[in-house]
Amino acid sequence: MAALAPVPAHREPGARGRLRMADRVYARIAARAARDALADAWRDRTARGGPPKVSVTGPATPGAPVTVRVSVDLPFPADLAALARAVRDRVTRDTRALTGTRVAEVVVVIEHLLPETSR
């Protein structure tokens, strides 16, 4: 009968290894968060904006904050500042909640304003 191997002692999380996420993971989370933040603004409109375009400057070292740039189309007329703030807040919150990574900055760029077309 084989002898049982001793159970290794639990080590501190940092001693067990590291987790590094690719920038595309952050970009995908940010794009989804931007779409979710703008969903109500686009509801009941015939014109639709394109999908958000996201670029991420990832952490240089594990645990460092990320910077996210989100380019969006917005409906017009609308409170553009409030919509941009909603995108920024949602991207920050979702990224932190899903990855545990702090977001240093979210830059929201309004690419196009799409007026309501007649039905």
Helices and strands as residue ranges (DSSP letters): H 13-16, H 23-42, E 53-57, E 66-76, H 80-99, E 103-115
